[in-house]
Amino acid sequence: MQAIDISELVRQTMMVLVLIIVAAKFGGEVMARLGQPPVLGELLMGVVLGNLSLFGVTLLDPLKNSSSLSILAEIGAILLLFEVGVESDLVQLLAVGRSSLLVATLGVIAPMSLGYIVSSQLIPGANWLNHLFVGGTLTATSVGITARVLKDLGKSNTKEARIILGAAVADDVIGLVVLAVISGLTTAAVAGPGPAGTWTSALVVVAKASLFLALAVVVGRFWSQRVFSYAARLQVSGALLAICICFCFVVATLAGIVGLAPIVGAFAAGIVLEEIHYRPFLERGERTVQELLFPLTTLVVPVFFVLMGFRVDLRSFSSAAVLIFAGLITVAAVLGKQICGLGVLERGVDRLTVGVGMIPRGEVGLIFAGLGSTLMLHGHPVLSQTTFSALVLMVMLTTFITPPLLKAAFERK
């Protein structure tokens, strides 16, 4: 009997994955043809599938709470951050320049503060950690979306573009540290009364997150150099990808054990891998890690974005209060990134263009919101269903408006 149940579960899971993958690719194709990032299509298809009950179709409703689908989506988010880390250059990240670092710092502090203020005013009964999580969702800029828009505009080699891309990478790292701190404080608050919520507790979590990232980078670089030198002797196919994925999962698991978000560990694991470490594999004709990851992430990562859209309840937007919250939080997200333009130190660089280029939130913002919708605080999610839906709408709006605004900013300059 158990075997029959497992077989049925496998069949159902396969068909669900077929539906999600086809929907994600269709939505991505439509958005790409409209000149928008494909991730928006994946989100929109998730919203459509998750709200079919409005038309009397309730067949897919159980998927919103499917543990197997949630696990797969979480793995997708981990692989996404690992891929982002692999594509980032650690040396360039550490040498982004004074302007990029200052822009990134202001681009985290300003929107986070504005988001906290908006949340505290519109949701006065919520815990301060709830407001902090809302503000944290506004911090990171989507490197992929910004880079794609700059490339399409033919402006990738301008001073503004170099500052934007350097700052976007830097504030992604800062945003992940913020995520680690806030999730750590939330976990500490759930443990019971005591120092949780105090400045001492916050400093402890900051120190733990910074120490973990530093150790992960230093030890990871040492480990990868040694392991790849031995692994290069293996003749079995797929050894390079297997080692990389195992390294990603181990570091992500360690991050979870010390109380940080696993995606923080996944990003750290990716950023320490350099092409020189696995050059023997390339010399014998194997593909790079980015190329090996592409087929895997192409299938698994969309599950995360579709599921994020799936959890958006369109009925929550029937409330004027929710729409006002979504609108104000989007304004806070946009204004916060305009403030970061003040961090540009070089002469002849248009600060408005830099601020506009930092607007899109994209993947990291969704990951932030997704984690907030699953973390529990005093028996309730840190981000309620209505707050989560409003934040997803903010991510979509900031991503939609960036291409035309950035084009107009360059033309104005």
Secondary structure as GFF3:
##gff-version 3
##sequence-region A 1 413
A	DSSP	alpha_helix	2	33	.	.	.	ID=ss1
A	DSSP	alpha_helix	38	50	.	.	.	ID=ss2
A	DSSP	three_ten_helix	52	55	.	.	.	ID=ss3
A	DSSP	three_ten_helix	61	65	.	.	.	ID=ss4
A	DSSP	alpha_helix	67	87	.	.	.	ID=ss5
A	DSSP	alpha_helix	90	94	.	.	.	ID=ss6
A	DSSP	alpha_helix	98	122	.	.	.	ID=ss7
A	DSSP	alpha_helix	128	137	.	.	.	ID=ss8
A	DSSP	alpha_helix	143	153	.	.	.	ID=ss9
A	DSSP	alpha_helix	159	191	.	.	.	ID=ss10
A	DSSP	alpha_helix	199	231	.	.	.	ID=ss11
A	DSSP	alpha_helix	239	257	.	.	.	ID=ss12
A	DSSP	alpha_helix	262	272	.	.	.	ID=ss13
A	DSSP	three_ten_helix	275	278	.	.	.	ID=ss14
A	DSSP	alpha_helix	279	283	.	.	.	ID=ss15
A	DSSP	alpha_helix	289	310	.	.	.	ID=ss16
A	DSSP	three_ten_helix	314	318	.	.	.	ID=ss17
A	DSSP	alpha_helix	320	339	.	.	.	ID=ss18
A	DSSP	three_ten_helix	340	343	.	.	.	ID=ss19
A	DSSP	alpha_helix	351	357	.	.	.	ID=ss20
A	DSSP	alpha_helix	362	374	.	.	.	ID=ss21
A	DSSP	beta_strand	376	377	.	.	.	ID=ss22
A	DSSP	beta_strand	380	381	.	.	.	ID=ss23
A	DSSP	alpha_helix	385	412	.	.	.	ID=ss24
###
